[in-house]
Amino acid sequence: MTPDADPVKRTYRSPARAAAAAATRARIREAAERLFVEQGYVATALRQIATAAGVGERTLYDAFPTKAALFAHTLGVATVGDEEPVRVADRPEITASREQADPRAAIGQLVAYSTALLERAGDLIMVSVEAAGADPDMRAASDAGAEATHAVHLALTRRLHADGALRTDLDPVTAADILYALGSPHMHQLLRRHRGWTVDHYRTWLQTALVHELLDTGQDGPR
């Protein structure tokens, strides 16, 4: 560094301050999720969430300037299970399912991950679906989520097709459509919330149904 150069400014981040901010975000997320699910997106006000989270409105607005931003954050964390900026398609469990040599095991891995995802985020996903007709932000969020989910399914069915594991009367897009429908948050909501299925019953049913609907019956062993 030359004598007259400006020294490099380094930003110091206090671990205690970062931990406190993370705890505040977690309280806000928990309150937001509960109120969004109980009342719906449109009926829930940011001031209600601030009160329920035990934070000031200014604190909430500093972190999430709009209700749409708060909902997107809450849904995003619920979907992947953490605050890391790694999308579902790039999560290790999803990449492992695409690389799995046994087609039944590949479907099983996807079902296990998707079931856990819907247990965390399914109710919030349905909030965005239900609010899509009344709010353009929710419409955009719902559409984006649906497209991303179908893309994950299509990546798997293309791999199954390339390896000769799909039923001969199915193309990858149709197979992805079937996966998309049977594994949808709507189906999860019906069976888990409305009909009271246990999570094990739901997961086993979904895996069995997908193996039956997607795989060539001659594919009993590894690909």
NORKA-V701777 format. One record per residue. N is the residue number from 0. RES is the residue in one letter. SS is DSSP state (a for helix, b for strand, c for the rest). PHI is phi in radians with two decimals (NA if undefined). D_FIRST is the distance of its C-alpha to the first C-alpha in whole Angstrom. Layout:
n->N res->RES ss->SS phi->PHI d_first->D_FIRST
n->N res->RES ss->SS phi->PHI d_first->D_FIRST
//
This chain:
n->0 res->M ss->c phi->NA d_first->0
n->1 res->T ss->c phi->-1.27 d_first->4
n->2 res->P ss->c phi->-0.99 d_first->7
n->3 res->D ss->c phi->-1.70 d_first->8
n->4 res->A ss->c phi->-1.36 d_first->6
n->5 res->D ss->c phi->-1.25 d_first->9
n->6 res->P ss->c phi->-1.13 d_first->8
n->7 res->V ss->c phi->-1.20 d_first->10
n->8 res->K ss->c phi->-1.47 d_first->13
n->9 res->R ss->c phi->-1.94 d_first->15
n->10 res->T ss->c phi->-1.52 d_first->19
n->11 res->Y ss->c phi->-1.67 d_first->21
n->12 res->R ss->c phi->-2.02 d_first->25
n->13 res->S ss->c phi->-1.19 d_first->27
n->14 res->P ss->a phi->-1.01 d_first->30
n->15 res->A ss->a phi->-1.15 d_first->33
n->16 res->R ss->a phi->-1.19 d_first->32
n->17 res->A ss->a phi->-1.11 d_first->32
n->18 res->A ss->a phi->-1.14 d_first->35
n->19 res->A ss->a phi->-1.15 d_first->37
n->20 res->A ss->a phi->-1.14 d_first->36
n->21 res->A ss->a phi->-1.13 d_first->37
n->22 res->A ss->a phi->-1.14 d_first->40
n->23 res->T ss->a phi->-1.14 d_first->41
n->24 res->R ss->a phi->-1.05 d_first->40
n->25 res->A ss->a phi->-1.13 d_first->42
n->26 res->R ss->a phi->-1.12 d_first->45
n->27 res->I ss->a phi->-1.13 d_first->45
n->28 res->R ss->a phi->-1.05 d_first->45
n->29 res->E ss->a phi->-1.08 d_first->48
n->30 res->A ss->a phi->-1.16 d_first->50
n->31 res->A ss->a phi->-1.12 d_first->49
n->32 res->E ss->a phi->-1.06 d_first->50
n->33 res->R ss->a phi->-1.07 d_first->54
n->34 res->L ss->a phi->-1.26 d_first->54
n->35 res->F ss->a phi->-1.06 d_first->54
n->36 res->V ss->a phi->-1.24 d_first->56
n->37 res->E ss->a phi->-1.27 d_first->59
n->38 res->Q ss->a phi->-1.89 d_first->59
n->39 res->G ss->c phi->1.62 d_first->57
n->40 res->Y ss->c phi->-1.19 d_first->54
n->41 res->V ss->c phi->-1.11 d_first->56
n->42 res->A ss->c phi->-1.38 d_first->57
n->43 res->T ss->c phi->-1.62 d_first->54
n->44 res->A ss->c phi->-1.78 d_first->53
n->45 res->L ss->a phi->-1.06 d_first->49
n->46 res->R ss->a phi->-1.14 d_first->50
n->47 res->Q ss->a phi->-1.12 d_first->53
n->48 res->I ss->a phi->-1.14 d_first->50
n->49 res->A ss->a phi->-1.04 d_first->48
n->50 res->T ss->a phi->-1.09 d_first->51
n->51 res->A ss->a phi->-1.13 d_first->52
n->52 res->A ss->a phi->-1.47 d_first->48
n->53 res->G ss->c phi->1.28 d_first->48
n->54 res->V ss->c phi->-2.19 d_first->45
n->55 res->G ss->c phi->-1.28 d_first->45
n->56 res->E ss->a phi->-1.06 d_first->45
n->57 res->R ss->a phi->-1.09 d_first->42
n->58 res->T ss->a phi->-1.08 d_first->40
n->59 res->L ss->a phi->-1.14 d_first->42
n->60 res->Y ss->a phi->-1.16 d_first->41
n->61 res->D ss->a phi->-1.12 d_first->38
n->62 res->A ss->a phi->-1.45 d_first->37
n->63 res->F ss->c phi->-2.40 d_first->40
n->64 res->P ss->c phi->-1.16 d_first->41
n->65 res->T ss->c phi->-2.36 d_first->44
n->66 res->K ss->a phi->-1.12 d_first->46
n->67 res->A ss->a phi->-1.09 d_first->46
n->68 res->A ss->a phi->-1.13 d_first->42
n->69 res->L ss->a phi->-1.15 d_first->43
n->70 res->F ss->a phi->-1.10 d_first->46
n->71 res->A ss->a phi->-1.07 d_first->44
n->72 res->H ss->a phi->-1.14 d_first->41
n->73 res->T ss->a phi->-1.08 d_first->44
n->74 res->L ss->a phi->-1.16 d_first->46
n->75 res->G ss->a phi->-1.07 d_first->43
n->76 res->V ss->a phi->-1.19 d_first->42
n->77 res->A ss->a phi->-1.10 d_first->46
n->78 res->T ss->a phi->-1.14 d_first->46
n->79 res->V ss->a phi->-1.69 d_first->43
n->80 res->G ss->c phi->1.57 d_first->44
n->81 res->D ss->c phi->-2.78 d_first->40
n->82 res->E ss->c phi->-1.71 d_first->37
n->83 res->E ss->c phi->-1.22 d_first->35
n->84 res->P ss->c phi->-1.38 d_first->35
n->85 res->V ss->c phi->-2.10 d_first->37
n->86 res->R ss->c phi->-1.26 d_first->40
n->87 res->V ss->a phi->-0.97 d_first->43
n->88 res->A ss->a phi->-1.02 d_first->43
n->89 res->D ss->a phi->-1.82 d_first->40
n->90 res->R ss->c phi->-1.23 d_first->41
n->91 res->P ss->a phi->-0.97 d_first->42
n->92 res->E ss->a phi->-1.13 d_first->46
n->93 res->I ss->a phi->-1.33 d_first->46
n->94 res->T ss->a phi->-1.12 d_first->45
n->95 res->A ss->a phi->-1.13 d_first->47
n->96 res->S ss->a phi->-1.15 d_first->50
n->97 res->R ss->a phi->-1.25 d_first->49
n->98 res->E ss->a phi->-1.70 d_first->49
n->99 res->Q ss->c phi->-1.15 d_first->52
n->100 res->A ss->c phi->-1.32 d_first->54
n->101 res->D ss->c phi->-1.64 d_first->57
n->102 res->P ss->a phi->-1.07 d_first->58
n->103 res->R ss->a phi->-1.16 d_first->60
n->104 res->A ss->a phi->-1.16 d_first->57
n->105 res->A ss->a phi->-1.06 d_first->54
n->106 res->I ss->a phi->-1.13 d_first->56
n->107 res->G ss->a phi->-1.07 d_first->57
n->108 res->Q ss->a phi->-1.16 d_first->53
n->109 res->L ss->a phi->-1.12 d_first->52
n->110 res->V ss->a phi->-1.10 d_first->55
n->111 res->A ss->a phi->-1.06 d_first->54
n->112 res->Y ss->a phi->-1.18 d_first->51
n->113 res->S ss->a phi->-1.13 d_first->52
n->114 res->T ss->a phi->-1.12 d_first->55
n->115 res->A ss->a phi->-1.07 d_first->52
n->116 res->L ss->a phi->-1.07 d_first->50
n->117 res->L ss->a phi->-1.22 d_first->53
n->118 res->E ss->a phi->-1.12 d_first->54
n->119 res->R ss->a phi->-1.40 d_first->51
n->120 res->A ss->a phi->-2.09 d_first->51
n->121 res->G ss->a phi->-1.01 d_first->54
n->122 res->D ss->a phi->-1.13 d_first->55
n->123 res->L ss->a phi->-1.20 d_first->52
n->124 res->I ss->a phi->-1.04 d_first->53
n->125 res->M ss->a phi->-1.16 d_first->56
n->126 res->V ss->a phi->-1.08 d_first->55
n->127 res->S ss->a phi->-1.18 d_first->53
n->128 res->V ss->a phi->-1.12 d_first->56
n->129 res->E ss->a phi->-1.20 d_first->58
n->130 res->A ss->a phi->-1.57 d_first->56
n->131 res->A ss->c phi->-1.05 d_first->55
n->132 res->G ss->c phi->-1.29 d_first->58
n->133 res->A ss->c phi->-1.89 d_first->58
n->134 res->D ss->c phi->-2.42 d_first->54
n->135 res->P ss->a phi->-1.13 d_first->52
n->136 res->D ss->a phi->-1.13 d_first->49
n->137 res->M ss->a phi->-1.23 d_first->51
n->138 res->R ss->a phi->-1.07 d_first->52
n->139 res->A ss->a phi->-1.12 d_first->49
n->140 res->A ss->a phi->-1.15 d_first->48
n->141 res->S ss->a phi->-1.13 d_first->51
n->142 res->D ss->a phi->-1.14 d_first->51
n->143 res->A ss->a phi->-1.12 d_first->47
n->144 res->G ss->a phi->-1.12 d_first->48
n->145 res->A ss->a phi->-1.12 d_first->51
n->146 res->E ss->a phi->-1.12 d_first->50
n->147 res->A ss->a phi->-1.15 d_first->47
n->148 res->T ss->a phi->-1.13 d_first->50
n->149 res->H ss->a phi->-1.12 d_first->52
n->150 res->A ss->a phi->-1.11 d_first->49
n->151 res->V ss->a phi->-1.09 d_first->49
n->152 res->H ss->a phi->-1.12 d_first->52
n->153 res->L ss->a phi->-1.14 d_first->52
n->154 res->A ss->a phi->-1.06 d_first->50
n->155 res->L ss->a phi->-1.25 d_first->52
n->156 res->T ss->a phi->-1.18 d_first->55
n->157 res->R ss->a phi->-1.14 d_first->54
n->158 res->R ss->a phi->-1.17 d_first->53
n->159 res->L ss->a phi->-1.07 d_first->56
n->160 res->H ss->a phi->-1.14 d_first->58
n->161 res->A ss->a phi->-1.07 d_first->56
n->162 res->D ss->c phi->-1.61 d_first->57
n->163 res->G ss->c phi->1.28 d_first->61
n->164 res->A ss->c phi->-1.62 d_first->61
n->165 res->L ss->b phi->-1.25 d_first->62
n->166 res->R ss->c phi->-0.95 d_first->65
n->167 res->T ss->c phi->-1.18 d_first->67
n->168 res->D ss->c phi->-1.60 d_first->68
n->169 res->L ss->c phi->-1.99 d_first->64
n->170 res->D ss->c phi->-1.76 d_first->61
n->171 res->P ss->a phi->-1.02 d_first->58
n->172 res->V ss->a phi->-1.18 d_first->58
n->173 res->T ss->a phi->-1.10 d_first->61
n->174 res->A ss->a phi->-1.08 d_first->60
n->175 res->A ss->a phi->-1.14 d_first->57
n->176 res->D ss->a phi->-1.10 d_first->59
n->177 res->I ss->a phi->-1.12 d_first->61
n->178 res->L ss->a phi->-1.07 d_first->58
n->179 res->Y ss->a phi->-1.06 d_first->57
n->180 res->A ss->a phi->-1.29 d_first->60
n->181 res->L ss->a phi->-1.19 d_first->62
n->182 res->G ss->c phi->-1.66 d_first->58
n->183 res->S ss->c phi->-1.26 d_first->58
n->184 res->P ss->a phi->-1.08 d_first->57
n->185 res->H ss->a phi->-1.12 d_first->60
n->186 res->M ss->a phi->-1.14 d_first->62
n->187 res->H ss->a phi->-1.03 d_first->60
n->188 res->Q ss->a phi->-1.09 d_first->61
n->189 res->L ss->a phi->-1.09 d_first->65
n->190 res->L ss->a phi->-1.42 d_first->65
n->191 res->R ss->a phi->-1.40 d_first->63
n->192 res->R ss->a phi->-1.58 d_first->64
n->193 res->H ss->a phi->-1.41 d_first->67
n->194 res->R ss->c phi->-1.70 d_first->69
n->195 res->G ss->c phi->1.26 d_first->67
n->196 res->W ss->c phi->-1.10 d_first->66
n->197 res->T ss->c phi->-1.27 d_first->64
n->198 res->V ss->a phi->-1.12 d_first->61
n->199 res->D ss->a phi->-1.15 d_first->62
n->200 res->H ss->a phi->-1.09 d_first->65
n->201 res->Y ss->a phi->-1.07 d_first->63
n->202 res->R ss->a phi->-1.11 d_first->60
n->203 res->T ss->a phi->-1.12 d_first->63
n->204 res->W ss->a phi->-1.04 d_first->65
n->205 res->L ss->a phi->-1.11 d_first->62
n->206 res->Q ss->a phi->-1.12 d_first->61
n->207 res->T ss->a phi->-1.09 d_first->65
n->208 res->A ss->a phi->-1.12 d_first->65
n->209 res->L ss->a phi->-1.23 d_first->62
n->210 res->V ss->a phi->-1.04 d_first->63
n->211 res->H ss->a phi->-1.14 d_first->67
n->212 res->E ss->a phi->-1.36 d_first->66
n->213 res->L ss->a phi->-1.84 d_first->63
n->214 res->L ss->b phi->-1.62 d_first->64
n->215 res->D ss->c phi->-1.15 d_first->66
n->216 res->T ss->c phi->-1.09 d_first->69
n->217 res->G ss->c phi->-1.38 d_first->69
n->218 res->Q ss->c phi->-1.62 d_first->65
n->219 res->D ss->c phi->-1.67 d_first->66
n->220 res->G ss->c phi->-2.06 d_first->63
n->221 res->P ss->c phi->-1.05 d_first->60
n->222 res->R ss->c phi->-1.27 d_first->59
//
